Amino acid sequence: MTTQSPGASPQQLPGLLPGLFIAFEGGDGAGKSTQAAELAKALESSGFTVLRTREPGGTPIGEKLRSLVLDHGHGHIDAHTEALIFAASRAAHASQVIRPALERGEIVLTDRYIDSSVAYQGAGRGLGTEAVRDINAWATSGLQPDLTVLLDVDPAVGRQRRTAGDAAEDRLESEADEFHAKIRAAFLDLAAARPEAYLVLPARLPVTELAARIFERVESLLAVAQSSTA
């Protein structure tokens, strides 16, 4: 995995830690959790040790912050406060969960990471993508994924998927489609700026096809990592 300071040139494997760090990103309803579970199953079947986690959350304090920022009923939360809550949760997540697992040589799969804050708070809330990225780079000491899997979903399709079950939408999910359209555009911009570090796939593809294409890309990263240590 790669650790780099803000503004450093993007790197691919091999990174500075022995593990592999993969983030799943995309709008609400894109199927990130499903694909993270599919990838974990495939990797574990191949003999790898996998840690699945999520944001906000992943630690006891992170789960409390998740409830605070996503659940309804906590009153008005302004955009700056929202961004800082996410960054605080991520700081604990990176230092207490992700980095130790990578140092053990594990493969870490996270459902959301810094790109979500850049998209949701930076673009969606209008705080500025660079400002939000800088805050989170500081919070995580520059910890970045080796690969970001972006599942691209149309906001209307995402809402349809989210409301198909019995679960109510959280604070961010319940925002208007215009808000989610800004987020989608921001995710695509992030991927376009660093295509070597992203795998962008249409969320509308069948689950099995998405899983196969993601696993193929991860296998190529693992091959690079293993050849560099041979």
C-alpha positions, 0 to 999 in steps of 0.5 A, spaced: 500 500 500 502 507 499 503 512 504 504 519 501 504 526 503 499 531 500 501 533 493 506 527 492 506 524 485 501 518 485 504 511 486 502 504 485 505 497 488 509 496 491 508 501 496 511 502 503 507 497 507 506 489 506 499 489 505 494 491 500 489 497 501 483 497 496 477 502 497 470 501 494 467 508 492 460 510 489 454 513 490 449 511 495 445 504 492 451 503 488 453 496 491 459 497 494 458 492 500 456 487 496 462 487 491 466 488 497 463 482 500 464 478 493 472 480 493 473 478 500 470 471 499 474 470 493 481 473 496 480 468 502 478 462 497 485 464 494 489 464 501 489 471 503 487 474 510 482 480 508 480 485 513 473 488 511 471 495 514 467 501 513 466 508 513 464 512 517 465 507 523 470 501 523 472 503 530 468 504 537 469 511 536 467 511 529 461 507 530 458 513 535 460 518 530 457 514 524 450 514 528 451 522 530 452 524 523 448 519 519 442 518 523 436 523 523 434 526 530 441 530 532 438 537 529 442 541 524 449 539 522 452 544 518 457 542 512 463 544 516 461 540 522 459 534 518 466 534 514 470 534 521 466 528 524 467 524 518 475 526 518 475 524 525 472 518 524 477 516 519 483 518 523 481 513 528 480 508 523 486 509 519 491 509 525 487 504 529 485 499 524 487 500 517 494 501 518 496 496 523 492 490 518 497 493 512 503 492 517 501 485 518 500 484 511 493 483 510 488 486 504 484 491 507 477 492 503 474 499 506 467 501 504 468 508 503 474 512 504 477 519 503 474 520 496 467 520 499 468 526 503 471 529 497 465 528 493 460 529 499 462 534 503 467 537 498 463 537 492 456 536 494 456 541 500 460 546 496 466 546 501 471 545 496 474 538 494 482 541 495 480 543 502 476 537 504 482 532 501 487 536 505 484 535 511 483 528 510 490 527 508 492 530 515 487 526 519 490 519 515 497 521 515 497 521 508 494 513 507 492 512 501 489 506 497 493 502 492 486 501 488 479 505 488 474 501 485 468 506 483 462 503 482 458 509 478 451 509 479 445 514 476 442 518 482 435 516 480 437 508 480 441 509 486 435 511 490 430 506 487 435 501 489 435 504 496 428 505 497 426 498 495 427 495 501 424 496 508 430 500 511 429 508 511 434 513 508 439 516 512 441 523 512 445 523 506 441 518 502 435 522 503 438 528 500 435 530 493 438 527 487 441 534 485 446 533 491 447 526 489 448 528 481 454 533 484 457 527 488 457 522 482 460 528 478 466 529 483 467 521 483 468 521 476 473 527 476 477 524 481 478 517 477 479 521 471 485 525 474 488 518 476 486 513 472 492 508 474 489 508 481 482 507 479 477 501 477 471 505 474 465 500 473 458 501 471 454 499 477 448 497 473 452 490 471 450 484 474 453 482 480 457 476 478 460 480 472 462 486 477 465 481 481 470 478 476 472 484 473 474 487 480 478 480 482 481 480 475 484 487 477 486 486 484 490 479 482 494 484 477 496 488 483 498 482 487 502 479 482 506 486 481 507 486 489 509 479 489 514 479 483 517 485 487 518 481 493 521 475 489 
